[in-house]
Amino acid sequence: MFSFRSDHTPCQGFEEVLTCYKKIAKKCICGVGPTCYATIIEAAIDMVDKSGGQHYVLVIIADDWIKRRVEIESIVNASGYAHSIVYLGVGDGPWDKMKGIADKIHGRNFDNFQNPSEKVAAFSLVSTMKIPMHYKASKEYGFLGQGSRSRKVNLIAPSFMQ
């Protein structure tokens, strides 16, 4: 995970995220192979920690499904922070393996993971409907306003960004 902006400040709003992404994507030649989402989840946790515990929403748009133990462990770890995860699978799938995955992730402080499987028109509602509950749970567990991450993940921007 890396900042889309050269000054490393967060993007403000969806339009800025999309504009920055399009600019970066023109320079990127994407490789093939399995992707591990644990790194981006851990990096998002670092952002929550650095913000002093502000609530963050990580949206992962991916062409592969969550299948590694380390990814599940990162989702469980993220439930210890003011943090929500929305996972949107795009492409051919196989998406049947993602059905009900949120119910199969045990050991979380609260249900912080949302995997919408509805039609594209319902994406906004389905992917964000639990965020108020995530925020409330983060508040009830005392995660808001707290930065307590002890383990840091070193993240390096791709070479074309430097």
N, CA, C and O atoms as a DFTB+ gen file, in Angstrom:
648 C
 N C O
     1  1       0.846      -1.158       0.000
     2  2       0.000       0.000       0.000
     3  2       0.888       1.216       0.000
     4  3       1.907       1.252       0.690
     5  1       0.509       2.206      -0.765
     6  2       1.270       3.431      -0.862
     7  2       0.311       4.573      -1.116
     8  3      -0.830       4.367      -1.528
     9  1       0.781       5.762      -0.868
    10  2      -0.047       6.939      -1.083
    11  2      -0.189       7.214      -2.570
    12  3       0.778       7.088      -3.322
    13  1      -1.361       7.581      -2.990
    14  2      -1.585       7.977      -4.377
    15  2      -1.009       9.359      -4.653
    16  3      -0.808       9.730      -5.809
    17  1      -0.747      10.108      -3.613
    18  2      -0.297      11.492      -3.786
    19  2       1.171      11.609      -3.402
    20  3       1.630      10.966      -2.458
    21  1       1.901      12.433      -4.141
    22  2       3.344      12.572      -3.912
    23  2       3.666      13.159      -2.541
    24  3       4.740      12.899      -1.999
    25  1       2.753      13.946      -1.973
    26  2       3.003      14.513      -0.641
    27  2       2.533      13.577       0.482
    28  3       2.589      13.939       1.657
    29  1       2.070      12.371       0.115
    30  2       1.656      11.314       1.045
    31  2       0.461      11.682       1.917
    32  3       0.245      11.060       2.957
    33  1      -0.316      12.677       1.515
    34  2      -1.536      13.005       2.245
    35  2      -2.683      12.172       1.677
    36  3      -2.638      11.777       0.512
    37  1      -3.709      11.900       2.484
    38  2      -4.829      11.089       1.994
    39  2      -5.630      11.821       0.918
    40  3      -5.715      13.049       0.920
    41  1      -6.207      11.063       0.015
    42  2      -7.120      11.632      -0.978
    43  2      -8.401      12.048      -0.263
    44  3      -8.804      11.428       0.721
    45  1      -9.024      13.084      -0.760
    46  2     -10.271      13.573      -0.179
    47  2     -11.422      13.248      -1.125
    48  3     -11.611      13.927      -2.134
    49  1     -12.172      12.235      -0.809
    50  2     -13.339      11.879      -1.599
    51  2     -13.039      10.914      -2.732
    52  3     -11.894      10.733      -3.145
    53  1     -14.116      10.298      -3.220
    54  2     -14.006       9.277      -4.252
    55  2     -13.443       9.825      -5.556
    56  3     -12.621       9.168      -6.196
    57  1     -13.867      11.009      -5.959
    58  2     -13.406      11.576      -7.231
    59  2     -11.891      11.750      -7.244
    60  3     -11.247      11.455      -8.251
    61  1     -11.311      12.226      -6.142
    62  2      -9.861      12.399      -6.088
    63  2      -9.149      11.046      -6.100
    64  3      -8.102      10.900      -6.731
    65  1      -9.712      10.061      -5.407
    66  2      -9.130       8.716      -5.430
    67  2      -9.113       8.195      -6.860
    68  3      -8.095       7.680      -7.322
    69  1     -10.233       8.327      -7.560
    70  2     -10.336       7.834      -8.933
    71  2      -9.376       8.565      -9.870
    72  3      -8.732       7.934     -10.707
    73  1      -9.276       9.875      -9.738
    74  2      -8.359      10.663     -10.570
    75  2      -6.916      10.230     -10.346
    76  3      -6.176      10.003     -11.303
    77  1      -6.517      10.117      -9.086
    78  2      -5.147       9.699      -8.765
    79  2      -4.881       8.280      -9.247
    80  3      -3.810       7.992      -9.780
    81  1      -5.855       7.394      -9.062
    82  2      -5.688       6.007      -9.493
    83  2      -5.470       5.928     -11.000
    84  3      -4.575       5.221     -11.463
    85  1      -6.279       6.646     -11.763
    86  2      -6.144       6.622     -13.226
    87  2      -4.774       7.120     -13.659
    88  3      -4.186       6.587     -14.601
    89  1      -4.265       8.135     -12.978
    90  2      -2.941       8.685     -13.301
    91  2      -1.849       7.637     -13.044
    92  3      -0.946       7.463     -13.862
    93  1      -1.936       6.954     -11.920
    94  2      -0.940       5.946     -11.555
    95  2      -1.067       4.710     -12.445
    96  3      -0.060       4.151     -12.879
    97  1      -2.300       4.284     -12.716
    98  2      -2.533       3.061     -13.485
    99  2      -1.952       3.153     -14.891
   100  3      -1.571       2.133     -15.466
   101  1      -1.878       4.351     -15.451
   102  2      -1.296       4.524     -16.786
   103  2       0.175       4.122     -16.802
   104  3       0.684       3.676     -17.830
   105  1       0.862       4.277     -15.669
   106  2       2.293       3.985     -15.567
   107  2       2.567       2.537     -15.155
   108  3       3.697       2.061     -15.265
   109  1       1.551       1.854     -14.690
   110  2       1.732       0.532     -14.087
   111  2       1.474      -0.584     -15.086
   112  3       0.474      -0.575     -15.804
   113  1       2.374      -1.530     -15.119
   114  2       2.159      -2.753     -15.878
   115  2       1.950      -3.844     -14.844
   116  3       2.891      -4.268     -14.173
   117  1       0.727      -4.287     -14.721
   118  2       0.384      -5.242     -13.672
   119  2       0.838      -6.642     -14.029
   120  3       0.656      -7.102     -15.157
   121  1       1.421      -7.303     -13.071
   122  2       1.855      -8.680     -13.250
   123  2       0.711      -9.634     -12.983
   124  3      -0.388      -9.222     -12.612
   125  1       0.981     -10.903     -13.173
   126  2      -0.022     -11.918     -12.892
   127  2       0.446     -12.760     -11.718
   128  3       1.626     -12.761     -11.367
   129  1      -0.468     -13.454     -11.134
   130  2      -0.116     -14.304     -10.011
   131  2      -1.000     -14.005      -8.827
   132  3      -1.756     -13.033      -8.840
   133  1      -0.912     -14.832      -7.803
   134  2      -1.770     -14.631      -6.639
   135  2      -1.404     -13.361      -5.873
   136  3      -0.233     -13.005      -5.739
   137  1      -2.421     -12.707      -5.388
   138  2      -2.252     -11.491      -4.604
   139  2      -2.595     -11.801      -3.158
   140  3      -3.559     -12.514      -2.880
   141  1      -1.805     -11.264      -2.238
   142  2      -2.088     -11.428      -0.817
   143  2      -2.568     -10.084      -0.273
   144  3      -1.870      -9.078      -0.391
   145  1      -3.758     -10.070       0.323
   146  2      -4.363      -8.830       0.797
   147  2      -3.983      -8.493       2.235
   148  3      -4.388      -7.450       2.746
   149  1      -3.222      -9.345       2.887
   150  2      -2.828      -9.089       4.276
   151  2      -2.012      -7.803       4.387
   152  3      -2.184      -7.042       5.339
   153  1      -1.129      -7.554       3.427
   154  2      -0.267      -6.370       3.484
   155  2      -1.077      -5.089       3.476
   156  3      -0.803      -4.180       4.259
   157  1      -2.070      -5.000       2.604
   158  2      -2.872      -3.779       2.523
   159  2      -3.740      -3.611       3.770
   160  3      -3.969      -2.487       4.218
   161  1      -4.222      -4.718       4.331
   162  2      -5.013      -4.637       5.558
   163  2      -4.135      -4.156       6.709
   164  3      -4.548      -3.292       7.483
   165  1      -2.934      -4.705       6.827
   166  2      -2.004      -4.280       7.879
   167  2      -1.608      -2.815       7.698
   168  3      -1.492      -2.078       8.677
   169  1      -1.400      -2.390       6.448
   170  2      -1.047      -0.991       6.188
   171  2      -2.193      -0.061       6.579
   172  3      -1.961       1.030       7.098
   173  1      -3.422      -0.491       6.329
   174  2      -4.575       0.318       6.722
   175  2      -4.663       0.427       8.243
   176  3      -5.032       1.477       8.771
   177  1      -4.326      -0.649       8.944
   178  2      -4.299      -0.603      10.408
   179  2      -3.267       0.425      10.869
   180  3      -3.517       1.177      11.811
   181  1      -2.112       0.458      10.208
   182  2      -1.097       1.468      10.540
   183  2      -1.645       2.879      10.363
   184  3      -1.345       3.767      11.160
   185  1      -2.452       3.088       9.315
   186  2      -3.035       4.413       9.087
   187  2      -3.977       4.788      10.224
   188  3      -3.978       5.934      10.675
   189  1      -4.778       3.833      10.692
   190  2      -5.667       4.081      11.827
   191  2      -4.834       4.455      13.044
   192  3      -5.153       5.405      13.759
   193  1      -3.768       3.703      13.272
   194  2      -2.901       3.953      14.418
   195  2      -2.260       5.335      14.338
   196  3      -2.264       6.082      15.316
   197  1      -1.709       5.673      13.172
   198  2      -1.050       6.975      12.998
   199  2      -2.028       8.134      13.129
   200  3      -1.631       9.241      13.495
   201  1      -3.309       7.891      12.833
   202  2      -4.315       8.950      12.924
   203  2      -4.777       9.161      14.361
   204  3      -5.566      10.064      14.636
   205  1      -4.291       8.340      15.264
   206  2      -4.734       8.437      16.648
   207  2      -6.046       7.711      16.885
   208  3      -6.738       7.978      17.867
   209  1      -6.390       6.799      15.995
   210  2      -7.589       5.992      16.188
   211  2      -8.825       6.490      15.470
   212  3      -9.937       6.128      15.853
   213  1      -8.669       7.316      14.433
   214  2      -9.833       7.714      13.641
   215  2     -10.359       6.490      12.901
   216  3      -9.594       5.588      12.559
   217  1     -11.657       6.462      12.656
   218  2     -12.254       5.325      11.953
   219  2     -11.937       5.408      10.467
   220  3     -12.160       6.441       9.836
   221  1     -11.417       4.320       9.912
   222  2     -11.081       4.232       8.488
   223  2     -11.893       3.118       7.847
   224  3     -12.265       2.143       8.500
   225  1     -12.159       3.281       6.556
   226  2     -12.815       2.249       5.762
   227  2     -11.859       1.877       4.635
   228  3     -11.505       2.724       3.815
   229  1     -11.443       0.619       4.593
   230  2     -10.587       0.113       3.528
   231  2     -11.473      -0.573       2.502
   232  3     -12.198      -1.512       2.832
   233  1     -11.417      -0.106       1.254
   234  2     -12.159      -0.740       0.169
   235  2     -11.145      -1.476      -0.698
   236  3     -10.255      -0.862      -1.285
   237  1     -11.286      -2.790      -0.773
   238  2     -10.408      -3.619      -1.599
   239  2     -11.208      -4.050      -2.822
   240  3     -12.226      -4.731      -2.702
   241  1     -10.741      -3.649      -3.993
   242  2     -11.356      -4.074      -5.252
   243  2     -10.373      -5.051      -5.874
   244  3      -9.254      -4.675      -6.224
   245  1     -10.787      -6.301      -6.011
   246  2      -9.826      -7.339      -6.378
   247  2     -10.419      -8.363      -7.331
   248  3     -11.635      -8.514      -7.442
   249  1      -9.521      -9.061      -8.015
   250  2      -9.940     -10.107      -8.947
   251  2      -9.620     -11.503      -8.412
   252  3      -9.550     -12.466      -9.176
   253  1      -9.433     -11.605      -7.124
   254  2      -9.124     -12.883      -6.497
   255  2      -9.852     -12.934      -5.164
   256  3     -10.262     -11.894      -4.648
   257  1     -10.018     -14.101      -4.606
   258  2     -10.755     -14.245      -3.364
   259  2      -9.814     -14.410      -2.180
   260  3      -8.656     -14.795      -2.346
   261  1     -10.314     -14.118      -0.989
   262  2      -9.559     -14.236       0.258
   263  2      -9.431     -15.725       0.571
   264  3     -10.433     -16.402       0.803
   265  1      -8.198     -16.235       0.576
   266  2      -8.039     -17.677       0.782
   267  2      -6.878     -18.045       1.694
   268  3      -6.768     -19.200       2.106
   269  1      -6.016     -17.099       2.018
   270  2      -4.838     -17.419       2.824
   271  2      -5.097     -17.164       4.311
   272  3      -5.822     -16.244       4.688
   273  1      -4.487     -18.000       5.130
   274  2      -4.623     -17.857       6.582
   275  2      -4.156     -16.478       7.049
   276  3      -4.780     -15.877       7.924
   277  1      -3.062     -15.975       6.472
   278  2      -2.532     -14.674       6.882
   279  2      -3.529     -13.551       6.568
   280  3      -3.575     -12.551       7.285
   281  1      -4.320     -13.706       5.513
   282  2      -5.343     -12.705       5.188
   283  2      -6.453     -12.722       6.234
   284  3      -6.900     -11.671       6.693
   285  1      -6.891     -13.913       6.602
   286  2      -7.920     -14.052       7.640
   287  2      -7.399     -13.494       8.961
   288  3      -8.124     -12.792       9.665
   289  1      -6.143     -13.800       9.301
   290  2      -5.543     -13.285      10.540
   291  2      -5.485     -11.761      10.525
   292  3      -5.689     -11.130      11.562
   293  1      -5.211     -11.159       9.371
   294  2      -5.170      -9.699       9.270
   295  2      -6.555      -9.095       9.472
   296  3      -6.687      -8.040      10.093
   297  1      -7.591      -9.758       8.952
   298  2      -8.963      -9.280       9.158
   299  2      -9.311      -9.352      10.642
   300  3      -9.918      -8.428      11.184
   301  1      -8.928     -10.443      11.298
   302  2      -9.157     -10.577      12.742
   303  2      -8.386      -9.488      13.485
   304  3      -8.936      -8.848      14.381
   305  1      -7.117      -9.270      13.124
   306  2      -6.296      -8.233      13.745
   307  2      -6.931      -6.853      13.569
   308  3      -6.923      -6.042      14.494
   309  1      -7.476      -6.590      12.388
   310  2      -8.086      -5.284      12.106
   311  2      -9.297      -5.021      12.984
   312  3      -9.658      -3.865      13.205
   313  1      -9.934      -6.076      13.491
   314  2     -11.100      -5.878      14.349
   315  2     -10.713      -5.334      15.719
   316  3     -11.585      -5.072      16.548
   317  1      -9.434      -5.163      15.962
   318  2      -8.960      -4.542      17.196
   319  2      -8.711      -3.054      17.032
   320  3      -8.101      -2.417      17.890
   321  1      -9.186      -2.509      15.927
   322  2      -8.969      -1.088      15.621
   323  2     -10.255      -0.485      15.077
   324  3     -11.181      -1.205      14.703
   325  1     -10.304       0.832      15.038
   326  2     -11.432       1.557      14.457
   327  2     -11.309       1.452      12.937
   328  3     -10.800       2.360      12.280
   329  1     -11.782       0.331      12.390
   330  2     -11.457       0.000      11.003
   331  2     -12.522      -0.907      10.400
   332  3     -12.925      -1.889      11.024
   333  1     -12.980      -0.587       9.199
   334  2     -13.917      -1.430       8.455
   335  2     -13.267      -1.859       7.152
   336  3     -12.465      -1.120       6.581
   337  1     -13.610      -3.045       6.680
   338  2     -13.074      -3.557       5.421
   339  2     -14.244      -3.904       4.507
   340  3     -15.136      -4.665       4.881
   341  1     -14.228      -3.336       3.305
   342  2     -15.202      -3.673       2.271
   343  2     -14.423      -4.347       1.156
   344  3     -13.481      -3.767       0.617
   345  1     -14.807      -5.564       0.805
   346  2     -14.116      -6.330      -0.233
   347  2     -15.060      -6.501      -1.413
   348  3     -16.154      -7.044      -1.263
   349  1     -14.640      -6.039      -2.584
   350  2     -15.452      -6.161      -3.788
   351  2     -14.691      -6.963      -4.820
   352  3     -13.644      -6.536      -5.306
   353  1     -15.219      -8.127      -5.154
   354  2     -14.603      -8.970      -6.170
   355  2     -15.088      -8.570      -7.551
   356  3     -16.289      -8.413      -7.775
   357  1     -14.154      -8.406      -8.475
   358  2     -14.489      -8.068      -9.857
   359  2     -13.897      -9.125     -10.786
   360  3     -12.915      -9.782     -10.440
   361  1     -14.482      -9.281     -11.939
   362  2     -13.959     -10.246     -12.893
   363  2     -14.683     -11.577     -12.811
   364  3     -15.819     -11.662     -12.346
   365  1     -13.996     -12.615     -13.275
   366  2     -14.602     -13.935     -13.438
   367  2     -14.740     -14.749     -12.153
   368  3     -15.535     -15.688     -12.111
   369  1     -14.005     -14.423     -11.133
   370  2     -14.137     -15.152      -9.875
   371  2     -13.110     -16.266      -9.720
   372  3     -12.031     -16.149     -10.301
   373  1     -13.362     -17.298      -9.003
   374  2     -14.618     -17.911      -8.576
   375  2     -15.167     -17.266      -7.306
   376  3     -14.547     -17.366      -6.247
   377  1     -16.304     -16.617      -7.398
   378  2     -16.848     -15.863      -6.271
   379  2     -17.725     -16.705      -5.360
   380  3     -18.053     -16.261      -4.260
   381  1     -18.114     -17.896      -5.772
   382  2     -18.929     -18.744      -4.907
   383  2     -18.202     -19.073      -3.606
   384  3     -18.840     -19.327      -2.585
   385  1     -16.864     -19.069      -3.642
   386  2     -16.075     -19.369      -2.443
   387  2     -16.089     -18.215      -1.438
   388  3     -15.744     -18.409      -0.273
   389  1     -16.486     -17.012      -1.880
   390  2     -16.536     -15.856      -0.987
   391  2     -17.886     -15.737      -0.282
   392  3     -18.009     -14.991       0.690
   393  1     -18.903     -16.464      -0.759
   394  2     -20.228     -16.366      -0.145
   395  2     -20.156     -16.792       1.317
   396  3     -19.675     -17.880       1.634
   397  1     -20.630     -15.941       2.186
   398  2     -20.670     -16.251       3.603
   399  2     -19.334     -16.238       4.314
   400  3     -19.245     -16.677       5.461
   401  1     -18.289     -15.745       3.661
   402  2     -16.960     -15.773       4.290
   403  2     -16.922     -14.962       5.583
   404  3     -16.234     -15.339       6.531
   405  1     -17.658     -13.849       5.626
   406  2     -17.639     -13.017       6.837
   407  2     -18.114     -13.805       8.055
   408  3     -17.623     -13.596       9.165
   409  1     -19.063     -14.706       7.849
   410  2     -19.577     -15.517       8.958
   411  2     -18.607     -16.614       9.380
   412  3     -18.751     -17.189      10.459
   413  1     -17.626     -16.906       8.539
   414  2     -16.663     -17.973       8.824
   415  2     -15.380     -17.460       9.481
   416  3     -14.521     -18.253       9.865
   417  1     -15.248     -16.140       9.610
   418  2     -14.041     -15.565      10.211
   419  2     -14.291     -15.413      11.707
   420  3     -15.048     -14.541      12.135
   421  1     -13.655     -16.259      12.488
   422  2     -13.869     -16.277      13.937
   423  2     -12.743     -15.537      14.658
   424  3     -11.654     -15.360      14.113
   425  1     -13.018     -15.112      15.882
   426  2     -12.002     -14.481      16.714
   427  2     -11.957     -12.969      16.603
   428  3     -11.068     -12.332      17.167
   429  1     -12.914     -12.382      15.878
   430  2     -12.920     -10.924      15.737
   431  2     -13.645     -10.278      16.906
   432  3     -14.551     -10.865      17.496
   433  1     -13.225      -9.046      17.233
   434  2     -13.914      -8.280      18.263
   435  2     -15.309      -7.881      17.794
   436  3     -16.245      -7.836      18.592
   437  1     -15.449      -7.591      16.505
   438  2     -16.741      -7.270      15.907
   439  2     -16.676      -7.607      14.421
   440  3     -15.590      -7.807      13.877
   441  1     -17.819      -7.671      13.771
   442  2     -17.907      -8.015      12.348
   443  2     -17.464      -6.810      11.525
   444  3     -18.267      -5.932      11.210
   445  1     -16.176      -6.777      11.181
   446  2     -15.576      -5.628      10.507
   447  2     -15.382      -5.846       9.015
   448  3     -14.748      -5.021       8.359
   449  1     -15.910      -6.937       8.457
   450  2     -15.645      -7.308       7.066
   451  2     -16.955      -7.424       6.314
   452  3     -17.886      -8.078       6.782
   453  1     -17.035      -6.796       5.154
   454  2     -18.237      -6.847       4.326
   455  2     -17.851      -7.263       2.916
   456  3     -16.979      -6.646       2.303
   457  1     -18.487      -8.293       2.401
   458  2     -18.239      -8.794       1.051
   459  2     -19.552      -8.762       0.276
   460  3     -20.306      -9.735       0.308
   461  1     -19.840      -7.658      -0.425
   462  2     -21.117      -7.566      -1.134
   463  2     -21.183      -8.543      -2.299
   464  3     -20.238      -8.650      -3.081
   465  1     -22.295      -9.251      -2.413
   466  2     -22.461     -10.180      -3.524
   467  2     -23.708      -9.837      -4.340
   468  3     -24.170     -10.647      -5.144
   469  1     -24.241      -8.657      -4.136
   470  2     -25.441      -8.214      -4.839
   471  2     -25.078      -7.656      -6.211
   472  3     -23.902      -7.567      -6.564
   473  1     -26.079      -7.288      -6.966
   474  2     -25.861      -6.677      -8.278
   475  2     -25.135      -5.349      -8.110
   476  3     -25.145      -4.754      -7.032
   477  1     -24.509      -4.895      -9.182
   478  2     -23.726      -3.658      -9.158
   479  2     -24.553      -2.479      -8.653
   480  3     -24.029      -1.629      -7.932
   481  1     -25.811      -2.412      -9.010
   482  2     -26.662      -1.290      -8.592
   483  2     -26.801      -1.211      -7.076
   484  3     -27.005      -0.127      -6.529
   485  1     -26.692      -2.346      -6.393
   486  2     -26.842      -2.380      -4.938
   487  2     -25.508      -2.286      -4.210
   488  3     -25.478      -2.346      -2.981
   489  1     -24.409      -2.142      -4.936
   490  2     -23.077      -2.134      -4.324
   491  2     -22.948      -1.116      -3.199
   492  3     -22.487      -1.449      -2.107
   493  1     -23.346       0.101      -3.455
   494  2     -23.165       1.155      -2.457
   495  2     -23.860       0.809      -1.145
   496  3     -23.265       0.915      -0.072
   497  1     -25.103       0.402      -1.237
   498  2     -25.851       0.044      -0.033
   499  2     -25.247      -1.168       0.664
   500  3     -24.994      -1.142       1.868
   501  1     -25.023      -2.213      -0.091
   502  2     -24.547      -3.468       0.482
   503  2     -23.163      -3.317       1.102
   504  3     -22.907      -3.845       2.184
   505  1     -22.269      -2.599       0.423
   506  2     -20.890      -2.518       0.899
   507  2     -20.703      -1.564       2.065
   508  3     -19.711      -1.658       2.788
   509  1     -21.629      -0.659       2.255
   510  2     -21.451       0.314       3.334
   511  2     -22.450       0.153       4.476
   512  3     -22.364       0.886       5.461
   513  1     -23.383      -0.771       4.377
   514  2     -24.454      -0.844       5.363
   515  2     -23.973      -1.173       6.772
   516  3     -24.632      -0.794       7.741
   517  1     -22.861      -1.858       6.914
   518  2     -22.386      -2.219       8.251
   519  2     -21.404      -1.203       8.832
   520  3     -21.010      -1.324       9.992
   521  1     -21.009      -0.215       8.052
   522  2     -20.014       0.744       8.544
   523  2     -20.493       1.471       9.800
   524  3     -19.693       1.647      10.719
   525  1     -21.767       1.908       9.890
   526  2     -22.194       2.514      11.163
   527  2     -22.029       1.564      12.353
   528  3     -21.672       2.000      13.447
   529  1     -22.288       0.267      12.145
   530  2     -22.092      -0.716      13.225
   531  2     -20.610      -0.883      13.541
   532  3     -20.233      -1.033      14.703
   533  1     -19.763      -0.858      12.496
   534  2     -18.309      -0.947      12.712
   535  2     -17.849       0.238      13.560
   536  3     -17.083       0.080      14.511
   537  1     -18.332       1.428      13.198
   538  2     -17.956       2.641      13.927
   539  2     -18.410       2.538      15.386
   540  3     -17.648       2.843      16.304
   541  1     -19.655       2.105      15.589
   542  2     -20.191       1.974      16.946
   543  2     -19.378       0.964      17.753
   544  3     -19.054       1.213      18.915
   545  1     -19.049      -0.169      17.143
   546  2     -18.251      -1.183      17.839
   547  2     -16.863      -0.644      18.162
   548  3     -16.341      -0.889      19.250
   549  1     -16.258       0.093      17.222
   550  2     -14.942       0.698      17.474
   551  2     -15.010       1.639      18.665
   552  3     -14.098       1.686      19.491
   553  1     -16.105       2.389      18.744
   554  2     -16.295       3.327      19.856
   555  2     -16.497       2.568      21.169
   556  3     -15.888       2.905      22.185
   557  1     -17.354       1.541      21.146
   558  2     -17.635       0.767      22.359
   559  2     -16.402       0.036      22.885
   560  3     -16.224      -0.087      24.097
   561  1     -15.561      -0.445      21.992
   562  2     -14.345      -1.142      22.404
   563  2     -13.221      -0.179      22.781
   564  3     -12.160      -0.607      23.234
   565  1     -13.454       1.120      22.595
   566  2     -12.445       2.103      22.967
   567  2     -11.323       2.253      21.955
   568  3     -10.245       2.741      22.293
   569  1     -11.567       1.833      20.702
   570  2     -10.529       1.932      19.677
   571  2     -10.418       3.341      19.103
   572  3      -9.345       3.726      18.638
   573  1     -11.503       4.119      19.125
   574  2     -11.461       5.477      18.584
   575  2     -10.569       6.352      19.450
   576  3     -10.617       6.288      20.678
   577  1      -9.766       7.160      18.800
   578  2      -8.886       8.065      19.527
   579  2      -7.688       7.391      20.151
   580  3      -6.989       7.993      20.966
   581  1      -7.442       6.148      19.778
   582  2      -6.302       5.426      20.329
   583  2      -5.388       4.959      19.218
   584  3      -5.846       4.420      18.210
   585  1      -4.119       5.161      19.399
   586  2      -3.112       4.582      18.526
   587  2      -2.307       3.625      19.384
   588  3      -1.534       4.048      20.243
   589  1      -2.491       2.328      19.147
   590  2      -1.831       1.363      20.030
   591  2      -1.108       0.268      19.268
   592  3      -0.847      -0.801      19.820
   593  1      -0.790       0.511      18.044
   594  2      -0.147      -0.532      17.231
   595  2       1.309      -0.666      17.634
   596  3       2.063       0.307      17.610
   597  1       1.694      -1.861      17.998
   598  2       3.087      -2.080      18.394
   599  2       3.930      -2.611      17.241
   600  3       5.129      -2.338      17.174
   601  1       3.314      -3.367      16.333
   602  2       4.052      -3.941      15.211
   603  2       3.833      -3.063      13.984
   604  3       2.696      -2.782      13.607
   605  1       4.912      -2.638      13.377
   606  2       4.835      -1.789      12.189
   607  2       5.196      -2.588      10.953
   608  3       6.034      -3.488      11.005
   609  1       4.559      -2.256       9.843
   610  2       4.841      -2.889       8.564
   611  2       5.521      -1.849       7.689
   612  3       4.968      -0.772       7.466
   613  1       6.719      -2.160       7.189
   614  2       7.420      -1.236       6.305
   615  2       6.835      -1.350       4.908
   616  3       6.783      -2.433       4.327
   617  1       6.399      -0.223       4.382
   618  2       5.768      -0.199       3.074
   619  2       6.561       0.694       2.142
   620  3       6.959       1.797       2.516
   621  1       6.788       0.222       0.942
   622  2       7.567       0.968      -0.037
   623  2       6.705       1.179      -1.266
   624  3       6.067       0.245      -1.753
   625  1       6.686       2.408      -1.767
   626  2       5.947       2.697      -2.991
   627  2       6.632       2.011      -4.160
   628  3       7.849       1.828      -4.139
   629  1       5.865       1.624      -5.187
   630  2       6.482       1.032      -6.374
   631  2       7.515       1.977      -6.977
   632  3       7.412       3.195      -6.832
   633  1       8.507       1.410      -7.654
   634  2       9.608       2.216      -8.187
   635  2       9.134       3.294      -9.146
   636  3       9.748       4.359      -9.213
   637  1       8.058       3.054      -9.891
   638  2       7.602       4.071     -10.827
   639  2       7.006       5.278     -10.125
   640  3       6.803       6.315     -10.757
   641  1       6.715       5.167      -8.815
   642  2       6.167       6.281      -8.040
   643  2       7.260       7.165      -7.460
   644  3       6.989       8.295      -7.054
   645  1       8.493       6.668      -7.415
   646  2       9.564       7.409      -6.750
   647  2      10.241       8.382      -7.679
   648  3      11.166       9.084      -7.270
